[in-house]
C-alpha cells in the first residue's frame, strides 16, 4: 500500500515539474483593417506595434487580402498600434496594455484620401517623325525658300478627307477630274503641255507616279523601259492612271513638298532636268502607312 502511494506521489511531482518549465504564453494583438466608407477589407496595409516607452517599433506585419493582421509583442507592456496604407489616411491608436499571455482584439477602419503625387515632369526628344523629317532634309529644304511646304501642323489643322484636298489649296496646283478620281496638275515649265501637266510624285523617297515629263518607253536615265529597277512596282511604277488618293490618305501623311517647276526641284528629286518639267510633289508619311492601291 505504501509502495503504491509513493508511486502516485512521484507521478504528481513529475507533472508539477513539467508545468514549472513550460514556456509562458506569448501576448499578441490581432484584428482586421477595413475601409471606413465601404467596410471592405484592406489588403497590403502595414500594421506596426510600437513600444509606448522609447517609441521603438517592435513588430510589423502586412495585412492579408482579407485585411487580417497578427502581431506578437516581445513581452508584457504598453504599446501603440500604427496603421498605414497608400490611398488611406494613416492612424495610430493606443495605449494598448498587454499582460502576460493576453491577446488583444482590434479593428481599424481607415478613411480613403485622394493620393497627392509630386508633379511629374517628362522630358523627351522631338518625336520620331520630326526626327525623320530632319534626317531626310525636309526642314533644310524648307529654309531654302524654293517650293511650297506643308508641315505636320498644317496637315493637322486642315483635317482634309483626301490627299488631293490638301494639295488643291496650294498656289499653282489644280485638280483634273478623271473617271471618279481626281488627278493633280501643276503649272510647270513643260511648254509642250501648255505648262500645265501631271507632276512626278515621290512618297518617302520612292517614285509612285512618274508624271508627264518623261517620254513613254524610257526610264529615269533615258534608257529603254525594260530596266525598271528605279521604279516602285507595287505602286504601279510608270502607270500614269494611278490616282494619288488611291496611294495615300491624309491621316498617313506627315509632310508634303511641292515644286512647281524644274528650276525649283532639288537634286535628290531629279533637279532641273527634263523629267521634272511638270514639277515634283514629295510626300512623307508615318512609318509603314503607305498602302498599295488595290
GIPENOR-V196949 format. One record per residue. N is the residue number from 0. RES is the residue in one small letter. SS is DSSP state (a for helix, b for strand, c for the rest). PSI is psi in whole degrees, 0 to 359 (none if undefined). OMEGA is omega as a letter, one per 30 degrees, with the letter a starting at -180 (999 if undefined). Layout:
N|RES|SS|PSI|OMEGA  N|RES|SS|PSI|OMEGA
This chain:
0|x|c|315|l  1|x|a|322|l  2|x|a|319|a  3|x|a|322|l  4|x|a|312|l  5|x|a|326|a  6|x|a|316|l  7|x|a|324|l  8|x|a|321|l  9|x|a|321|l  10|x|a|320|l  11|x|a|318|l  12|x|a|323|l  13|x|a|316|l  14|x|a|322|l  15|x|a|320|l  16|x|a|322|l  17|x|a|321|l  18|x|a|325|a  19|x|a|329|a  20|x|a|356|l  21|x|c|137|a  22|x|c|149|l  23|x|c|145|l  24|x|c|136|a  25|x|c|154|l  26|x|c|143|a  27|x|b|162|l  28|x|b|132|l  29|x|b|160|a  30|x|b|203|a  31|x|b|152|l  32|x|b|124|a  33|x|b|157|l  34|x|b|129|a  35|x|c|323|a  36|x|c|320|a  37|x|c|340|a  38|x|c|3|a  39|x|c|150|l  40|x|b|150|l  41|x|c|109|l  42|x|c|158|l  43|x|c|9|l  44|x|c|156|l  45|x|b|120|a  46|x|b|127|a  47|x|b|142|l  48|x|b|122|a  49|x|b|130|l  50|x|b|131|a  51|x|c|326|l  52|x|c|111|l  53|x|c|337|l  54|x|c|19|a  55|x|c|142|l  56|x|b|120|a  57|x|b|344|l  58|x|b|142|l  59|x|b|142|a  60|x|b|154|l  61|x|b|136|a  62|x|c|146|l  63|x|c|172|l  64|x|c|332|l  65|x|c|13|l  66|x|c|3|a  67|x|b|148|l  68|x|b|157|a  69|x|b|122|a  70|x|b|133|l  71|x|b|128|l  72|x|c|145|a  73|x|c|343|l  74|x|c|169|l  75|x|c|151|l  76|x|b|191|a  77|x|b|132|a  78|x|b|163|l  79|x|b|154|l  80|x|b|124|a  81|x|b|137|a  82|x|b|133|l  83|x|b|145|l  84|x|c|132|l  85|x|c|132|a  86|x|c|359|l  87|x|b|155|l  88|x|c|128|l  89|x|c|161|a  90|x|b|146|l  91|x|b|134|a  92|x|b|160|l  93|x|b|185|g  94|x|b|151|l  95|x|b|121|a  96|x|b|119|a  97|x|b|121|l  98|x|c|173|a  99|x|c|126|l  100|x|c|5|a  101|x|c|143|l  102|x|b|124|a  103|x|b|123|l  104|x|b|132|a  105|x|b|165|l  106|x|b|132|l  107|x|b|137|l  108|x|b|109|a  109|x|b|137|l  110|x|c|133|l  111|x|b|150|l  112|x|c|155|l  113|x|c|129|a  114|x|c|118|a  115|x|c|116|l  116|x|c|151|l  117|x|c|148|l  118|x|c|136|a  119|x|c|119|l  120|x|c|121|a  121|x|c|126|l  122|x|c|136|a  123|x|c|153|l  124|x|c|170|l  125|x|c|140|a  126|x|c|166|a  127|x|a|316|a  128|x|a|323|l  129|x|a|323|l  130|x|a|321|l  131|x|a|316|l  132|x|a|322|l  133|x|a|317|a  134|x|a|323|a  135|x|c|0|l  136|x|c|13|a  137|x|a|308|a  138|x|a|329|l  139|x|a|316|l  140|x|a|326|l  141|x|a|324|a  142|x|c|347|a  143|x|c|346|l  144|x|c|8|l  145|x|c|135|l  146|x|c|180|l  147|x|b|135|a  148|x|b|129|l  149|x|b|114|a  150|x|c|168|l  151|x|a|323|l  152|x|a|322|l  153|x|a|315|a  154|x|a|318|l  155|x|a|321|a  156|x|a|327|a  157|x|a|329|l  158|x|c|47|a  159|x|c|153|l  160|x|c|330|a  161|x|c|154|l  162|x|a|320|l  163|x|a|334|l  164|x|a|325|l  165|x|a|313|a  166|x|a|329|a  167|x|c|343|l  168|x|c|354|a  169|x|c|133|l  170|x|c|136|l  171|x|c|357|l  172|x|b|135|l  173|x|b|164|a  174|x|b|141|l  175|x|b|134|a  176|x|b|126|l  177|x|c|205|l  178|x|c|95|l  179|x|c|7|a  180|x|c|152|l  181|x|b|139|l  182|x|b|150|a  183|x|b|136|l  184|x|b|142|l  185|x|b|149|l  186|x|c|79|a  187|x|c|207|a  188|x|c|15|l  189|x|c|100|a  190|x|a|333|l  191|x|a|342|l  192|x|a|15|a  193|x|c|19|a  194|x|c|13|a  195|x|c|103|a  196|x|b|176|a  197|x|c|127|a  198|x|c|165|l  199|x|b|142|a  200|x|b|127|l  201|x|b|142|l  202|x|b|120|a  203|x|c|39|l  204|x|c|357|a  205|x|b|142|l  206|x|b|125|l  207|x|b|334|l  208|x|b|124|a  209|x|c|339|a  210|x|c|183|a  211|x|c|346|a  212|x|c|317|a  213|x|c|128|l  214|x|c|141|l  215|x|c|146|l  216|x|c|357|l  217|x|b|148|l  218|x|c|192|a  219|x|c|331|a  220|x|c|6|a  221|x|c|12|l  222|x|c|166|l  223|x|b|149|a  224|x|c|344|a  225|x|c|321|a  226|x|c|101|a  227|x|c|30|a  228|x|c|339|a  229|x|c|353|l  230|x|c|164|l  231|x|c|102|a  232|x|a|323|a  233|x|a|340|l  234|x|a|7|l  235|x|c|357|l  236|x|c|248|a  237|x|c|8|a  238|x|c|106|a  239|x|c|342|a  240|x|c|352|l  241|x|c|132|l  242|x|c|139|a  243|x|a|325|l  244|x|a|341|l  245|x|a|346|a  246|x|c|320|a  247|x|c|145|l  248|x|c|157|a  249|x|a|324|a  250|x|a|340|l  251|x|a|349|a  252|x|b|135|l  253|x|b|323|a  254|x|b|159|a  255|x|b|142|l  256|x|b|134|l  257|x|b|122|l  258|x|b|112|a  259|x|c|341|l  260|x|c|162|a  261|x|a|329|a  262|x|a|336|a  263|x|a|339|a  264|x|c|126|l  265|x|c|158|a  266|x|a|324|a  267|x|a|347|l  268|x|a|24|l  269|x|c|343|l  270|x|c|199|a  271|x|c|63|a  272|x|c|176|a  273|x|a|337|a  274|x|a|354|a  275|x|a|15|a  276|x|c|344|l  277|x|c|7|a  278|x|c|173|a  279|x|b|138|l  280|x|b|130|l  281|x|b|124|a  282|x|b|133|l  283|x|b|133|a  284|x|b|168|l  285|x|c|147|a  286|x|c|130|l  287|x|c|13|a  288|x|c|341|a  289|x|c|137|a  290|x|c|153|l  291|x|c|141|a  292|x|c|62|l  293|x|c|none|999
